Amino acid sequence: MEYLHGVSVIFSRFRVAPAVIAGVVAVAVSGCSELTQGTAIPLPSSAVQDGSPSPGNENVEAPKVPAPVNVDKFLADPCSMLTPAQLSALQLSQPGADKTSSSVGCGWRFSDGYTAVSATFLTTVKNGLTNAYRQNASGYYKDGYFEPTVVSGFPAVLANTADRRSQGQATMLVGVSEHTEMLVLIQGTPGSNATTAATNVTKAVLSTMQGGQ
């Protein structure tokens, strides 16, 4: 798969120091600690993702999801979002799963021992990607970035309350159904192409979901 090769090349440029991993990605992460292979990786908090839309934003909607996927299997086993073949192609370590009151997901570390990537369902968000669009309409992302895009046919947004992409951190929100929002987080170092890496990892995860693997 071409995109897998592309991710592998991009990830070879990523190195993230423990101090960077420990930083907070304000849009979705409550706190990230240094990762240990095979152990749970802290996942995004609902503190900023499931807030009620500001008054007057109820009419704001995200683009429709053309081909929604059923994520029940992946909620039960989030680390199956990437197959063994994909893990090998991406040179990712064995995963660590985590579940909180507001999220279910899985985190992996690149073979360099430093780069971190996670894919997470924000389970308290019931209106899918529309939640992020309504937050944006209320000015939530005014000091960061909010950039709509499409990944493998799914509506998505690169978004964060602070722009740390030049530091190697990128956050992508994806509408996998009208009611389900997924977050993909890349943690890298200054100069690394976090946006491209986040996009390519998202493609890999969506490929698995669409294949029902």
CORZI-V285416 format. One line per field, one symbol per residue. ss: DSSP state (a for helix, b for strand, c for the rest). burial: + if it has 24 or more other ideal C-beta (glycine too) atoms within 12 Angstrom, else -. Layout:
ss = ???
burial = ???
This chain:
ss = caaaaaaaaaaccccccaaaacccccccbccccccccccccccbcccccccccccccccccccccccccccaaaaacaaaaccaaaaaaacbcccbbbbcccbbbbbbbbcccccbbbbbbbcccccccaaaaaaaacccccccbbbbbbbccbbbbbbbccccaaacbbbbbbbcccccbbbbbbbccccccaaaaaaaaaaaaaaaaaacc
burial = --++--++-++-+++++--++-++++++++-++-+----+++++++-+++--+--------+--+---+-+--++--++++++--++-+++++-++++++-+++++++++-+-++++++++++++-++++++++++---++--+++--++++-++++++++++++-+++++++++++++++++++++++--+++++++++++++++++++---
